[in-house]
Amino acid sequence: MQKLDWYYRRLRAMSADEIAWRVRSALRDRTDRLFVSRRQQWREPPVFLNGHGRSDGPGFRVCEMAVGEIAARGDDNPIEKARYASLLARAEKIVEHRLSFFDLTDVHLGDPIVWNRDHKRGQNTPMVFCPALDYRDVDAAGDCKFVWEPNRHHQLVVLGRAYRASGDIRFAEAIAEQLDSWLQQNPYGVGMNWRSGLELGIRLINWVWALDLIAESQVIGPERRQRLMDSVSRHIWEIDRKYSRGSSANNHLIGEAAGVFIATSYFRNLKNATTWRRRSWEILNREIISQTYPDGGTQEQAIGYHLFVVQFFVAAGLAARATGRDFPQPYWFRLEKMFDFLAVLNEGGDQLPAFGDGDDGYVLDLGRHPRSVREWLALGAALFGRAGFKARAG
């Protein structure tokens, strides 16, 4: 439990409208408790998919590289060979259910993986109705950060990249296996992994990238896809009706909307996808302006979160361009200013200054280090044609 003065400060930061919204949310949660078991039941595809449940192609592709292209090319460049070998080594550990995150190195998550567990403390989290779970009570629930991190499924994207580069089917099969165990252990509305809309949003983005990277493998058959799509639909529905507001409308709201926008852009035949996509598009378009200053700095005034939200805005922006409904120019202009801000902060070295709150969060693991400012400046150079970003990236 937080101390009383924490709740007092939070209450003072809230408007009357926000307090009223939180009261309504509490009443909604009471009602939800009555229906949670019904919402966990298997649904026939026509319930959550358009077109009588028929499969539809992806709304966009995340990678143009052919499966096995890197392995077939046999690059003699020592830097590229080292990167390829490093990627495969990381993927092999993930196949063995070994992950490194925060201060844990190659920790074994179980066989099958135990998803509702703080693997640092060796403590399982209660499988109770998620709004009733006090994620701040470490003694009762474990450290939520150590529970949530492996459940963001960054590791599935690493496996997908390894499959795409090597053509080794084992990496695609490992994604299917880990998704199966996650779906089995995480029924809708129960446990830590349904507790935060931000976590649902990040997980959706990583599912999109991982599934698209292994699409040619065909390891996600019709039955497995239906179970996964049922959960995707629940993820989006849960976020959409609980978007963060008021004093909580910070990086959480951006991550929630980015997850919904990217998932509905990719899984086009979800029922309500058009409505969900439009609403998330409007939120992102609004929040990139309202949550940042004209110089590109975030109003949250936390340097760690600056890079975090840049990643959300980039991923959502690329999905919008790929599906033909781009964001307007002010969106991209402000995003470029956010890269400008990063470039200035990075003038003194490889690390950003430690200012304000931060939790080492990131959205996608697509390079050597997902929070490398240099790698993101290189991406900014490609997006905006900025030679200065390229030079700073090295």
C-alpha positions in Angstrom: 0.0 0.0 0.0 1.1 3.5 -0.7 1.3 6.0 2.2 -1.6 8.2 2.8 0.3 11.4 1.8 0.8 9.8 -1.7 -3.0 9.4 -2.1 -3.5 13.0 -0.8 -1.1 14.4 -3.4 -2.7 12.4 -6.2 -6.2 13.6 -5.1 -5.1 17.2 -5.1 -3.8 16.8 -8.7 -7.2 15.6 -9.9 -10.0 17.8 -11.3 -13.6 17.3 -10.3 -14.2 15.6 -13.7 -11.4 13.2 -13.1 -12.6 12.3 -9.6 -16.1 11.6 -11.1 -14.5 9.5 -13.8 -12.6 7.4 -11.2 -15.8 6.8 -9.2 -17.6 5.6 -12.4 -14.6 3.4 -13.2 -14.8 1.8 -9.7 -18.5 1.1 -10.3 -17.7 -0.4 -13.7 -15.1 -2.7 -12.1 -17.7 -3.9 -9.6 -19.9 -4.9 -12.5 -17.1 -6.4 -14.5 -16.3 -8.8 -11.6 -19.7 -10.4 -12.1 -19.0 -11.1 -15.8 -15.3 -11.9 -15.8 -15.8 -15.7 -15.9 -18.3 -15.4 -18.8 -15.8 -13.3 -20.7 -13.1 -15.9 -20.4 -15.2 -18.5 -22.3 -14.2 -19.5 -25.8 -15.9 -17.4 -28.5 -16.7 -18.5 -32.0 -14.7 -16.5 -34.6 -17.8 -14.7 -36.0 -18.3 -13.1 -32.6 -15.1 -11.1 -32.8 -14.2 -11.2 -36.5 -15.9 -9.8 -39.5 -16.7 -11.9 -42.6 -18.2 -14.8 -40.7 -14.8 -15.3 -39.0 -12.8 -15.8 -42.1 -9.1 -15.1 -41.9 -7.9 -11.8 -43.5 -4.5 -10.8 -44.6 -2.3 -8.5 -42.6 -2.9 -4.7 -42.9 0.8 -4.2 -43.4 4.2 -6.0 -43.3 7.0 -5.1 -40.9 9.9 -6.5 -42.9 10.7 -6.7 -46.6 13.6 -9.1 -46.1 13.1 -12.6 -47.4 13.1 -15.5 -44.9 16.7 -16.8 -44.5 18.2 -14.0 -46.5 21.0 -13.2 -44.1 22.1 -16.8 -43.8 21.9 -17.3 -47.6 23.9 -14.2 -48.2 26.9 -15.3 -46.1 28.0 -11.7 -45.5 31.8 -11.5 -45.1 31.6 -8.1 -43.3 33.0 -8.9 -39.8 30.6 -6.4 -38.2 27.5 -7.9 -39.9 28.7 -11.4 -39.1 29.1 -10.5 -35.4 25.6 -8.9 -35.3 24.1 -12.0 -36.9 25.8 -14.3 -34.5 24.8 -12.2 -31.6 21.1 -12.3 -32.7 21.2 -16.1 -33.0 22.8 -16.5 -29.6 20.2 -14.3 -28.0 17.4 -16.3 -29.7 18.9 -19.6 -28.6 18.6 -18.5 -25.0 15.0 -17.4 -25.5 14.2 -20.8 -27.0 15.5 -22.3 -23.7 13.3 -19.8 -21.8 16.2 -17.8 -20.5 15.9 -14.0 -20.4 18.0 -11.1 -19.3 16.1 -8.0 -18.0 16.8 -5.3 -15.5 19.5 -6.8 -13.2 18.7 -10.4 -14.0 20.9 -12.3 -16.4 19.9 -15.5 -18.3 17.2 -16.2 -15.6 15.3 -19.4 -16.4 11.5 -18.6 -16.5 10.4 -22.2 -16.2 9.4 -25.0 -18.5 6.8 -24.1 -19.5 7.4 -20.4 -18.7 5.6 -19.3 -15.5 4.2 -16.0 -16.7 2.5 -14.8 -13.5 5.6 -14.7 -11.4 8.2 -12.2 -10.1 11.3 -14.1 -11.2 13.6 -12.0 -9.1 11.9 -12.6 -5.8 10.8 -16.1 -6.8 7.2 -15.1 -6.0 4.0 -16.0 -7.8 1.4 -13.2 -8.2 -2.2 -13.8 -7.1 -4.6 -14.9 -9.9 -7.4 -12.7 -8.8 -9.7 -10.3 -10.6 -7.2 -7.8 -11.9 -8.7 -4.4 -10.7 -8.7 -5.9 -7.1 -4.9 -6.6 -7.4 -2.8 -4.0 -5.6 0.2 -4.1 -7.9 2.0 -1.6 -5.6 2.0 -4.1 -2.7 5.3 -5.9 -3.4 4.9 -8.3 -0.4 1.5 -9.5 -1.6 1.9 -9.4 -5.4 5.6 -9.3 -6.1 7.4 -6.5 -7.9 5.1 -5.6 -10.8 8.0 -4.5 -13.1 9.6 -7.9 -12.9 6.3 -9.6 -13.6 5.4 -7.3 -16.5 8.7 -7.2 -18.3 8.8 -10.7 -19.8 5.0 -10.4 -20.5 5.6 -7.5 -22.8 6.9 -10.2 -25.2 9.9 -8.3 -26.5 11.6 -11.7 -26.7 9.2 -12.9 -29.3 10.3 -10.2 -31.7 13.9 -11.3 -31.2 12.9 -14.8 -32.1 11.0 -13.5 -35.1 14.1 -11.5 -36.3 16.2 -14.7 -35.8 13.8 -16.7 -37.9 13.7 -14.0 -40.6 17.4 -13.8 -40.8 18.2 -17.5 -40.6 15.2 -19.4 -41.8 15.5 -21.7 -38.8 11.9 -22.9 -38.1 12.8 -23.6 -34.4 12.6 -19.9 -33.7 9.1 -19.6 -35.2 8.0 -22.6 -33.3 9.3 -21.1 -30.1 7.1 -18.1 -30.6 4.0 -20.4 -31.1 4.9 -22.4 -28.0 5.3 -19.3 -25.8 2.1 -17.7 -27.0 0.3 -21.0 -26.3 1.5 -21.1 -22.7 0.7 -17.4 -22.2 -2.9 -17.8 -23.5 -3.4 -20.8 -21.2 -2.1 -19.1 -18.1 -3.6 -15.7 -18.6 -7.4 -15.9 -18.9 -9.1 -12.5 -19.5 -9.4 -10.2 -16.6 -7.3 -12.2 -14.1 -3.9 -11.6 -12.7 -1.1 -9.0 -13.0 -0.9 -9.2 -16.8 -4.4 -7.7 -17.3 -3.9 -5.0 -14.7 -2.4 -2.2 -16.8 -3.5 -0.9 -20.1 0.0 0.2 -21.0 1.2 -3.4 -20.6 -1.6 -4.6 -22.9 -0.6 -2.0 -25.5 3.1 -2.9 -25.5 2.2 -6.6 -25.8 -0.1 -6.0 -28.7 2.7 -4.2 -30.6 5.1 -7.0 -30.0 2.6 -9.6 -31.1 2.1 -7.8 -34.4 5.8 -7.6 -35.1 6.5 -11.2 -34.0 3.6 -12.7 -35.9 4.4 -10.9 -39.1 8.1 -11.8 -39.0 7.1 -15.5 -38.9 4.1 -15.3 -41.2 5.7 -17.5 -43.9 6.5 -20.3 -41.4 2.8 -21.2 -41.1 3.3 -22.3 -37.4 0.3 -20.2 -36.4 -2.5 -22.5 -37.7 -6.2 -21.8 -37.9 -7.1 -23.0 -34.3 -4.1 -21.3 -32.7 -4.8 -18.1 -34.7 -8.5 -18.1 -33.5 -7.4 -18.3 -29.9 -4.9 -15.6 -30.3 -7.3 -13.3 -32.2 -9.9 -13.8 -29.4 -7.3 -12.5 -26.9 -6.2 -9.7 -29.2 -9.8 -8.6 -29.4 -10.1 -8.7 -25.6 -6.9 -6.7 -25.2 -8.1 -3.9 -27.5 -11.6 -3.8 -26.0 -10.1 -3.6 -22.5 -7.8 -0.7 -23.4 -10.4 1.2 -25.4 -12.9 1.4 -22.6 -10.3 2.2 -20.0 -8.0 4.8 -21.7 -6.0 6.7 -19.1 -7.3 10.2 -18.3 -6.6 13.2 -16.2 -3.4 13.0 -14.1 -2.7 9.5 -15.5 -2.9 10.7 -19.1 0.9 10.6 -19.7 3.1 8.1 -21.5 0.5 5.5 -20.4 -2.2 7.0 -22.7 0.3 7.2 -25.6 1.3 3.5 -25.2 -2.3 2.4 -24.9 -3.4 4.3 -28.0 -0.3 3.1 -30.0 -1.1 -0.5 -29.1 -4.7 -0.2 -30.2 -3.8 1.7 -33.4 -1.1 -0.7 -34.5 -3.2 -3.8 -33.7 -6.3 -2.6 -35.5 -4.2 -1.5 -38.4 -2.7 -5.0 -38.7 -5.7 -7.2 -37.7 -8.1 -5.5 -40.1 -11.0 -8.0 -39.8 -11.6 -7.6 -36.1 -15.1 -6.4 -35.4 -15.1 -2.8 -34.2 -11.6 -2.4 -35.6 -12.6 0.7 -37.6 -14.0 2.5 -34.6 -11.1 1.5 -32.3 -8.6 2.6 -34.9 -10.2 5.9 -35.5 -10.4 6.7 -31.7 -6.7 5.7 -31.2 -5.6 7.7 -34.2 -7.3 10.8 -32.8 -5.7 10.2 -29.4 -2.2 9.9 -30.8 -2.7 12.9 -33.1 -3.8 15.0 -30.1 -1.3 13.7 -27.5 1.9 14.2 -29.6 1.1 17.9 -29.5 -0.5 18.2 -26.0 2.2 16.1 -24.2 5.2 17.9 -25.8 6.6 21.4 -26.0 7.4 23.1 -29.3 11.1 22.3 -28.8 10.3 18.6 -28.8 10.7 18.0 -25.0 8.0 16.0 -23.3 5.8 17.8 -20.7 6.3 14.8 -18.4 9.8 16.2 -18.1 11.4 12.8 -17.7 14.2 12.0 -20.1 13.8 8.2 -19.9 10.1 8.5 -20.9 11.1 10.8 -23.8 12.7 8.0 -25.7 9.9 5.7 -24.7 7.2 7.8 -26.2 9.3 8.5 -29.3 9.3 4.8 -30.0 5.5 4.6 -29.7 5.0 7.6 -32.1 7.4 6.1 -34.6 5.8 2.7 -34.6 2.3 4.1 -34.9 3.4 6.6 -37.6 5.0 3.8 -39.7 1.8 1.7 -39.4 -0.3 4.6 -40.5 1.8 5.3 -43.6 1.8 1.6 -44.5 -1.9 1.4 -44.4 -2.7 4.6 -46.3 -4.0 6.7 -43.5 -1.1 8.8 -42.5 -1.0 11.3 -39.6 -1.1 14.9 -40.6 2.1 17.0 -41.1 2.0 18.5 -37.6 2.4 15.0 -36.1 5.5 14.3 -38.1 6.9 17.8 -37.5 6.6 17.4 -33.8 8.1 14.0 -33.9 11.1 15.4 -35.8 11.4 18.0 -33.0 11.4 15.2 -30.5 14.4 13.7 -32.4 16.0 17.1 -32.3 15.6 17.1 -28.6 17.2 13.7 -28.3 20.1 14.7 -30.5 20.9 17.7 -28.3 20.7 15.6 -25.1 23.0 13.1 -26.7 25.8 15.6 -27.5 27.8 14.7 -24.3 28.0 10.9 -25.0 26.2 7.7 -25.5 23.9 8.0 -22.5 21.0 10.3 -21.9 21.2 12.4 -18.7 19.3 10.9 -15.8 16.6 13.5 -15.2 13.1 12.8 -13.9 11.3 9.5 -13.6 12.2 6.5 -15.7 11.9 2.7 -15.8 14.1 1.6 -18.7 11.0 0.8 -20.8 11.0 0.3 -24.5 8.6 -0.7 -27.2 10.4 -3.0 -29.7 13.7 -4.9 -29.7 14.9 -4.3 -33.3 18.6 -3.7 -32.9 21.6 -4.3 -30.7 20.1 -2.4 -27.8 16.5 -1.2 -27.7 17.3 1.9 -25.8 20.4 2.9 -27.8 20.0 6.6 -28.5 22.5 6.3 -31.4 20.4 3.6 -33.1 17.2 5.7 -32.8 19.0 8.8 -34.2 20.0 6.6 -37.1 16.3 5.8 -37.6 15.5 9.5 -37.3 18.0 10.3 -40.0 16.3 7.8 -42.3 12.8 9.1 -41.5 13.5 12.8 -41.9 16.6 12.9 -44.1 18.6 14.6 -41.4 22.4 14.4 -42.0 23.0 15.7 -38.5 21.2 12.8 -36.9 23.2 10.4 -39.1 26.5 12.0 -38.0 25.4 11.9 -34.3 24.5 8.2 -34.7 28.1 7.3 -35.7 
